[in-house]
Amino acid sequence: MEENRENIRKDLSKAEKDAQFEKEFMPLIDSLYNFAYRLTLDEDDANDLVQETYLKAYRFFNSYEQGTNAKAWLFRILKNSFINDFRKKSKEPSKVDYQEVESYYNSDDVDESITTDLRIESLQEMIGDEVATALNALAVDFRTIIILCDLEGFTYEEMAKILDIPIGTVRSRLHRARNLLKEKLKTYAGTMGYNK
């Protein structure tokens, strides 16, 4: 039966493939972008990551089993791409265009008080300044598990598949991540009247 399903998938015309891809994957673009942005903390990198994810998903569309969890499949591609890009970038030396930085800071237009990043502002509006700051301060493994579970609503099984780790590791990592986040938010909670 599995072989039969694969043969049907391979026999799709380009128009049929495009239509199925559009129907199953394109409605998930906002969720993918949100996940990518929370991983990268950079709008351009998040857009690149989403684009790369969709390119890979389209390229390997034949291996996707229709009717299964398309969101989990795309999130796994995105997570793997992020990890691969992160490893690649960590091996490259940092690059700075000093001429651009110098010309900006030497211009008369510089208002040093305006350093707020609109991307950070939009994330903070969604989950609050303190929570966003605390979440962004977590290591990527902990930040990812909280995003997948508490913001995206994936089950333990789906997270295990996306992250390619055992369910027990998902549970323990989520527990540790929530405790770290709780610790980072302890002072803020006190100022908001929570004493526990």
Secondary structure in CASP SS format (residue, H / E / C, confidence):
PFRMAT SS
TARGET T0000
AUTHOR 0000-0000-0000
METHOD secondary structure of the structure
MODEL  1
M C 1.00
E H 1.00
E H 1.00
N H 1.00
R H 1.00
E H 1.00
N H 1.00
I H 1.00
R H 1.00
K H 1.00
D C 1.00
L C 1.00
S C 1.00
K H 1.00
A H 1.00
E H 1.00
K H 1.00
D H 1.00
A H 1.00
Q H 1.00
F H 1.00
E H 1.00
K H 1.00
E H 1.00
F H 1.00
M H 1.00
P H 1.00
L H 1.00
I H 1.00
D H 1.00
S H 1.00
L H 1.00
Y H 1.00
N H 1.00
F H 1.00
A H 1.00
Y H 1.00
R H 1.00
L H 1.00
T H 1.00
L C 1.00
D C 1.00
E H 1.00
D H 1.00
D H 1.00
A H 1.00
N H 1.00
D H 1.00
L H 1.00
V H 1.00
Q H 1.00
E H 1.00
T H 1.00
Y H 1.00
L H 1.00
K H 1.00
A H 1.00
Y H 1.00
R H 1.00
F C 1.00
F H 1.00
N H 1.00
S H 1.00
Y C 1.00
E C 1.00
Q C 1.00
G C 1.00
T C 1.00
N C 1.00
A H 1.00
K H 1.00
A H 1.00
W H 1.00
L H 1.00
F H 1.00
R H 1.00
I H 1.00
L H 1.00
K H 1.00
N H 1.00
S H 1.00
F H 1.00
I H 1.00
N H 1.00
D H 1.00
F H 1.00
R H 1.00
K H 1.00
K H 1.00
S H 1.00
K H 1.00
E C 1.00
P C 1.00
S C 1.00
K C 1.00
V C 1.00
D C 1.00
Y H 1.00
Q H 1.00
E H 1.00
V H 1.00
E H 1.00
S H 1.00
Y H 1.00
Y H 1.00
N H 1.00
S C 1.00
D C 1.00
D C 1.00
V C 1.00
D C 1.00
E C 1.00
S C 1.00
I C 1.00
T C 1.00
T C 1.00
D C 1.00
L H 1.00
R H 1.00
I H 1.00
E H 1.00
S H 1.00
L H 1.00
Q H 1.00
E H 1.00
M H 1.00
I H 1.00
G C 1.00
D H 1.00
E H 1.00
V H 1.00
A H 1.00
T H 1.00
A H 1.00
L H 1.00
N H 1.00
A H 1.00
L C 1.00
A C 1.00
V H 1.00
D H 1.00
F H 1.00
R H 1.00
T H 1.00
I H 1.00
I H 1.00
I H 1.00
L H 1.00
C H 1.00
D H 1.00
L H 1.00
E C 1.00
G C 1.00
F C 1.00
T C 1.00
Y H 1.00
E H 1.00
E H 1.00
M H 1.00
A H 1.00
K H 1.00
I H 1.00
L H 1.00
D C 1.00
I C 1.00
P C 1.00
I H 1.00
G H 1.00
T H 1.00
V H 1.00
R H 1.00
S H 1.00
R H 1.00
L H 1.00
H H 1.00
R H 1.00
A H 1.00
R H 1.00
N H 1.00
L H 1.00
L H 1.00
K H 1.00
E H 1.00
K H 1.00
L C 1.00
K H 1.00
T H 1.00
Y H 1.00
A H 1.00
G H 1.00
T H 1.00
M C 1.00
G C 1.00
Y C 1.00
N C 1.00
K C 1.00
END
